[in-house]
Amino acid sequence: MTTPFSSLDDFVALPRLSGLVLNREGTRLVTSVATLDPRKTAYRTALWEVDPTGEQPARRLTRSAAGESGAAFLPNGDLLFTSTRPDPDESEGEKRSALWRLPAAGGEASLLLTREGGVGGVATAEAADVVVVTGDSLAGSANEEDDAERRKARKESGVAAILHTGYPVRYWDADLGPGEPRYFALKDAAADGDHPLEDLVPSARGGLRDAHPVLDPEGSALFTAFTVPEERGSQRTVLVRVDLATRELAVLLDDRENDYSPGPVSPDGRFLAVVRNRRTSADLAPRTSLLLLPLDGGAPVPLAEDWDRWPAPAAWLPDGSGLVVTADDDGGAPVFVIDTATGSVRRVTQDAAAYSDVSVSPDGATAYAVRSSYLFPAEVVRIDLASGTTVRLPNPAERPEVPGTLERVESVGEDGQPVRSWLVLPEGASAASPVPALLWIHGGPIGSWNAWTWRWSPWLLAARGYAVLLPDPALSTGYGQHMVDRGWGAWGQAPYTDLMAATDTLVAREDIDGARVAAMGGSFGGYMANWIAGHTDRFAAIVTHASLWALDQFAPTTDAAYYWQREMTPEAMRENSPHLHVGEIRTPMLVIHGDKDYRVPIGEGLRLWYELLSASKLPADDDGSTPHRFLYFPDENHWILKPQHARIWYGVVEAFLASNVLGEERELPPELGL
Ligand SMILES: CC(=O)N[C@@H](C)C(=O)N[C@@H](C)C(=O)O
């Protein structure tokens, strides 16, 4: 069967949907769809409208070479979005992200706000014309004019240097500073004319990094997580409220045992749903729970405290009787409603899919969400909140056909813990014709294989005849706190033995050829692939992407050192570091790393590569030949994002697997110039 997964060109050209917003009346849904640009070297995002009634086909709302994103409705139905598209009233000008407004009544989008530091995101109040935009300002700027002048001077001088006094200095793939995120109130967004900005937290420093403002329905206050530096390079996240009339900032929740971030405000404005993340230590694994914070000053009340899942709050029911949440659960992330009076939890959606971007209709009967699973990429659905019946709405794109089947399989860990996996089987797999297989290990490590991903698509490998096992070992979410606790600080133990148990179950199947199995993982999954390499030779090949290699080197050089140092004592780093077992590695390895990866810095990949060649049981020969390979991306980060590089990633992985697992030679992508 030919599907889009038969060809890398067809695969990278599949449209990718994300995000969903609902207007106040519950009559309009808007989502974003990324498609390949004509040169096929970038994705371009456009906004699409999806009919909540399911009667009309989806229709494209925006169209520009620059693309659009960040959709948010104003109470009058106008749609705000961000774009770097050119200002129609200026013949030239720099490309920077600006705020645009598309009138509800139809017509052209108009430019609402442009600023030197760009517009990052936009939040709107449900019932008032109050808009808060996020944007970058130079740390020393006194106001917008000053910021523009300082930026110009910096640019003209060609200076890129940044002087730091705090931690971190980089984040994922971005250098931090001298710009810092700020929140600005934008006046009268629904009206024409000028829209003066008011800097709501001028002394934010790095406090608003990675935070998102949440507005109350009346637009009187915003709530946000705020990062506070601590001694010794540590930090915590506190919950703050900013009064939008007075700009007064109040710290609502702050302690050294937890990090806090805001969920939505109740429809009557009396309660804020709060996510509490327990501060970890060598002995204490993370734990996520919910609080309801009375906004009149009362003490926070735990919500559904006994529920052994980690909820992400999405929306309130309009009468305030329930909080709609999603939570990882046994290889999915269903929608649940938590009764706010009793804390009882009701599962709403029943399929094995992962839901996000949930919003609720004004009558409280219906929810809309983005849903995906390993069978289909993200799509917009309507959910009947009483029955859980879920309907796929007419979407901007059809579901791509997948070349095989999906099964849920179970193994048993050494301590008797059930270890559950998804298994992708290619067409034709049978006892008469057993297929080669791949063990894929997820990153995080706190996470789950429960949603479609474009970066690790098992169907591309299924189209080439491989089965792909996607296990959730110790440290995975959706199986209760115990599953996380049992792997905490001991990565080489339960996570490893769970993966081996899952592999045992895999190779015991008649439709799997147990002699032709490889292991692959990215980030923490790459750590695990490296650990596997030094502890077993049962795999024919290992692919390790953006992987942690020497823990004592990784922990202080990643962009979030405080996080890992809390979990790993120096002793735990020694006990669990893959580099100390390089001398045992006798499996061909494909190392992949991006130079702009600041989460797992390139030093991990460089050291792994040298130590493989110099100290493994398969060292490089004196003529330089080696079974190992290093695929290096000078301009990619923790993820390989450019479509042309995604094609190279999959192409090289497939050739390496073919050579080492199947004993077949494949042509490498010609763009490699080899
Ligand atoms: C703070 C932190 O590093 N969090 C993790 C989500 C993370 O980034 N893990 C990496 C190493 C991964 O993706 O596995």
The ligand as a Gaussian input file, in Angstrom:
#p B3LYP/6-31G(d) Opt

LIG

0 1
 C       14.230000      20.784000      32.780000
 C       14.288000      19.728000      31.767000
 O       15.346000      19.480000      31.282000
 N       13.192000      19.105000      31.407000
 C       13.015000      18.008000      30.531000
 C       11.634000      18.103000      29.976000
 C       13.966000      17.938000      29.357000
 O       14.217000      18.878000      28.679000
 N       14.465000      16.752000      29.118000
 C       15.298000      16.481000      27.991000
 C       16.657000      16.082000      28.428000
 C       14.559000      15.435000      27.164000
 O       13.823000      15.845000      26.262000
 O       14.622000      14.261000      27.485000

